Amino acid sequence: MKYKTKVLVIGYVWAEPNSSAAGSHMLSIMQLFQKQNWQVEFATPAQASEHAIDLPAIGISTKNILLNCDSFDTYVQEYNPDIVLFDRFLMEEQFGWRVEKHCPQALKILDTEDLQCLRSARHQAHKANRKMNQTDLFSDLAKREIAAILRCDISLIISTFEMELLINTFKIDPTLLQHLPFMVDLEKLPKITKPFLERQHFMTIGNFRHAPNWDVVLHLQEIWTEIRKKLPKAELHIYGSYPPPKATALHNPKKGFHLKGWADSAHEVMEQSRICLAPIRFGAGIKGKLLDAMITQTPSVTSSLGSEGMHDQEPWAGMVTDNVEDFVEAAVKLYTDEEAWSKAQKHGTELLYSRYNSKVLGQNLIEKIIEVQENLEQHRLNNFTGAMLKHHSMMSTKYMSQWINEKNKNQAKD
């Protein structure tokens, strides 16, 4: 088969759609490209992982690449992509200048997944037990991430909150950005899920390597004690990939606190549960677990940060609160009140249709890509700051990478 467009995706890690929302999001983007009859190859310097999806089995070729190594130059020249998608800004830092040098006409897209500078700033503020301030946000990490956005032709932004932050606070030209939340195939939504009386217990899920998810588990220890007083027969089931010993040590069946670890299907375990709990205290982007809850018609109780960027004025698919006492009260009410539970279900379905329709979101992205491709020279001329950041005097990453490469060559000779 002859393809009109060749796409190279440079992944930070191997795609693990069953382990993380980021993995699921990346897979959905690659499959969208395949639907356009575009050739897609996934390359990454990451080590193989046990939960990675078999990409060749779904028609996506793969390639192992090396950091700080000229071998990538030969590879990218031979593959000669029309589009290069960087998975998070670290991959743009490492490989962007090489793509620019050897494939200057390739459209460069950055998939931010979420703004790491925002997540880091909130984490710092949380550890200091205070609100995030401008100093937290305008960090060295932010300078690097924003620079990567400016060097690319299009950056995919997952939440409306982050779109507004980039435009209003960081003063990014909106033409460089494309809002792309999780894409849900509405035709595959379950028509019927387990009813209220056939479900039991509470649950949460999340990759334990992601700091906000681990904090959720710690916070739930405090919250669960209060919920358990009111619902002594209820249990909390905590799922997630890569649980460390400090997590499994919290397993306490006597108190109904169950560390379950890896789940083969997030949707299956979620549909068995009556309520999803997500008391998120820091982080960024939008939360895959809360989207999965809506898909499986499982009401959720979360924080304002948890629902951030996932809805505006629309009713939430459950309850949103930052107060522990109110969180406990909301969890108990939804768990015991079938009418309130059913109403929350309905709100979740309405949100899926209004905000996460894969056909609409996918079409918007493809139209954006084609529009920029057709006007690439003018698009780049309009982005003077991005051109300035590509200038040799600003390319410290390039020269550091070349230095490491030469150092490695000399060590190999020795």
N, C-alpha and C positions, 0 to 999 in steps of 0.2 A: 504494500500500500504506500502510495506517495502522499506525504503530508505537505500542506501549504505552509504551515507554521510549526516551528520547532521551539519548544519551551524547555528551559533548564531550571529546575528548582534546586536551590542550594539549601539543604536542611541543616538546622542547628543540631537536631537529633533525628533518629529514625522515627517515622510516623507511627504512633501508638494510639489509634483511635479509641481503644478500649481502656486506655490508661489515663488519658488526659483530654480536656476539651480542645487544647491546642492541636493535638494530634488529629482529632476528629475534624477540626476546622481546616487544617492543611489538606487532609484527604479530600474533603468536599470541594476545595478549590481545584485540586489536580483533576478530579473527576469532571468538574465543570469544563475545564480545558479539553479534556478528552471528548466531551460531547460536541465540541466545535470541530472535531476531527483534527485536533492538533496533536502532534507528537510530544509526549511528556517524558522527560528523564529526571530522576531524582538522584542528586549527588550529595554526599555528606562526609565530613571528616570524623563523624561520631563512630564509636564502637557499636557493633551489633548488639541488639537488645532482645531479650526473650519474648517481649510482648509486641514487637514490631509486626506490622502487617506485611504480608507477602505481596509486595508491589508488582513484581513481574507477573504474578498470577492474574492481576487485573489489567495487564497491558501497559504498565509503567516500568520502563527500564531503570536500572540503578547503577550507580558508580561510586566507588570509594575514592575520595580525594584526600589530599594531605594539606595541612596548614603550613604556611610559610615555605612553600615548595614550588619551584618553577614548573614542575610537572603539570600543574593545573593550566598553565599557559598553553602548552601543547594540546591538552585535552579540550579546552574551550575553543581553541582555534579550529580543531578538527570537527567538533560537534557543531560549531557555528550557529548558536541559537538566535532566534528572532526576538525572544523574550527571555529575560532572566528574572526569576523570582527569588528574593532573599528571605529566608525564614529567620526573622528577627535581625536587629541592627548589627549584631556581632558578626553575622555572616557577610553583611554588606561591608563592614570595616575590613574584614579579612580578604574578601574576594572582589569587592566592587571595583577597585582600581585596576585589577587584572582584566576584568570584563571590559572596563572602559578602554583599556589599551588595545586589546585584541579583538573586541567585538563592539566598536564604538556606536554602531547603529542599532544594537540590541536595545529594546525597551527594557528599562530597569524598574522592577516593582519591588517594594519592600512590604512584606507582611509583618506588621509590628506585633501581632497576636494580642498583646496589650502594651501599654506604655510602661516599660520597665523603670523609667525614671520616676513615674508617679507611684508605682508599687513600692519602690525603694524609699521614696520620701515619706510615704505613709507608714512604712515599717519603722523607720527611724523615729518618727513622731510617736508611734505607738509604744516603742520601747522606752521612750522618755516620758510616757504618760501625759502627752500634751497634743494639741492640735497641730496639724501640718502647717508650716509657714513657707514663705517665699524662698527663704534660704535653703530649706529642705528640698524644695522642688527644683530650684535653679542650681543643681549640683553639676559636678564634672560628668556624671553619668548622663544627665540631661543634655549637656553640651554635645556629647558624643551621639546620643540617640537622635536629637534634632538635626545634627549635621548629616546623619545618614538619611533622614527623611528628605532633606533639602538636596542631597546628591542624587536622589532617585527621581524618576519621572512620575511615578504614582506610588503613594503609600496607602495601604489598606488599614483602616481604622475600625476597630470592632465595636466601639460604643459611641453613642451620641454625646456623652459627657466628654470623652476624649477628643472628639471632633471639635467641640466648643473650646476646650482647653487649648488645643493646638492653634486654632484660628484666633481666639481672643487674647490668650495669655502669651503664647509663643509667636504670634503674628505670622503664622504660616499661610501662604497663598492657598485658598481653598481649591484651586485647580490642581494642586499637587496631591490632594487627598480624595479618598473614596471610602465612604462609610460601608462597611461590609460586616454585619453581625453574623452569627451562626446561620447557616442556610438549612432550612427544614423542608423536606419533601412532604408537602401537605397531603399528597395522595397516599403516602405510606403511614399516615397517622393511624393508630389503632382506633377502630370505630367503637369498640366496647372494651373496657378494662374492668378489673375486679371491683365489685361494688364495696361500699363502706363496710358492711358487716363481714365481708370475706377478707378484709385486710386487718392487720394488727401490727402494733409496735411502731416506733420511730426509726428513722435512718438518716445517715449522711454518708457522703462518698467523696473521695478526692485523692489525688496522687500525693503520697506522704512526702515526696521530695519538694513539693511546692510549699513554701513557708506559711502562706495564709491558711492552707488546709490543716497543717499541723497545729496552728494556733486555734483553729476551730475546734479541734479535738480537746485541747487544753481548756478552752472556754466552756465547752459542753460539760466538762466534769462538774463545774460549778452549777451550771444551769440544770443539769440532769438531776442533781440532788434534790432540787426544789420540785421538779416535775414528778419525780418518783414519790415524793410525799403525798401528792394529790392523786397519782395513778400508780399504786404500789404493784400492780401486776404487769404494767407496761415495761417494755425493754427498748433499749437504744442499740441499734446495730450499725457499726462503723465499718465501712468498706473503703478500700483504696489500694493501689499498687505500691509496692516497695515500702511496706511498713517497717520501721527500724525497731530494734529491741526496746527502746524507750516507749514506743507506742504499744507493742504487744504486752508490755509489763502492766499496762493500764487495764487489761482485760479483767473484768470483775463480775462474773455471772450472778453472784449473790446480790449485787446492787443493780442488776439488769443492764450493766454496761459491757457490751460485747464488741470486742475488736475482731472483725471478721476477715480483714485483709482483702486479698484480690477477689474480684467478682468477675466471672466469665461474661456476664451481661449486666451492665448497669441498669438497663431498662427492666430486666426481669426482677432483680432484687428491689427495685424502686416500686414496681407495681404490686409487690407483696405487702409493702408498707402502707400505713395509713397517712403518715406525715413525714416530710423531709425537713430536717432542721439545718439551718446554715447561718449561725451567728458570726458573720464575717466581720473582723475588726480592722483589717487592712488589706490592700490588694489593688488591682486595677482590672480593666477590661470588663467583660461580662462573664457570668458564671455558668459553665456547662451543666453543673449539677442542677441548677434551677431551671434551665431549659429542659433537661431530661425529665424533671419533675412535671413540667407542663405537658410534655409529650405523653407521659404515662398517666396523666390526670391525677397526679399526687400533689395535693396542696402543700405549700411550704411556708415556713416561718423563717424570716431572714432579717438582716439589718438593712438600713438605708444604703449602706455601701454595697451590700449584696445585690440589691435590686437596681443599683445605679446603672443608668444607660440601657436598662432593659424595658423600661416603661416610663411614661411621663405622667399624664393625667389619668391614664387608664387604671382601673382597679387592679390591684395585685392578685396573683393566684394564691391567696392565703393572707398572711399578715406581715407587715413590715414595722419593726420597732428596734430602737437601740437601748432600750431600758430592760434590764434583766427581769424585773418583776412583770413587766408587760409582756415580755417574751414568753415567760412561763405561762401566764394567763392565756395568751393567744394559742400556745401549743395545746394546752388542756382543752380549750373551747373547741378548736378544730378537731381534736381527737374524739371528743364526746358528743359533739353537736352535728348530726348528719346533715341538717339543713345548711348550716354554715359551711360545712365541708363540700357539699355539692355546689354551692354558690362559688366557692373558690375554684373548683374544677372548671366551671363555666368561664370564669375570668381568664384562666390559663389558656383555654382553647381560643378565646377571642384574641389574646395577645399573639399567639402563634400565627394566626391568620393575618393580623394587621401589621406585624413587624418582621416575621421570620420566613416569609414565603420564598423558597429557594428559586422559583421561576423568576420572580420579580427581581430579587437581589442579584441572581446570576446574570440576567439579561442586562441589568444596569452596569455591572462590572465589565461585561464583554463590550458593551457600547462605549464605555469609557476608554478601554484599551484601544479599540479601533480608532476612536476619535483622536487620541493622543498620537498613535502611530501615524495617522495620516497627516498630522501637523507637528511632527516631532521636532523639526528644526526650530520653528517658531515657539513651541512649548518650552524648549530649552533656552532660547534667547530670552524669554520672559522671566525665566528663573535665574536672575543674575547672581543671587546669593549662592545658589547651588553651583553655578559655574565657578564662582570664586573659591568655593570649598574644594573643588577639583584641582585647583591651581597647584603647581608643584610645591609652592611655599607652605601650603596647608596640609600636605600629604605625609604627615609623620608616620601614619600607620604603614604606608607603602615602604618607607625607608627602613622602618623597624623590621618589617617582614623580610625585606631583602637582606638585612644584616643577619637575621636569624638563619636564613637560608644559606648564606655564605659560611657562617659559623658551623652549621651542621655539615656542610661539605668538607670543611677543613678537619673536623673531628673524625669524619669517616675515613679520610686519608691517613690520619694518624693511627 
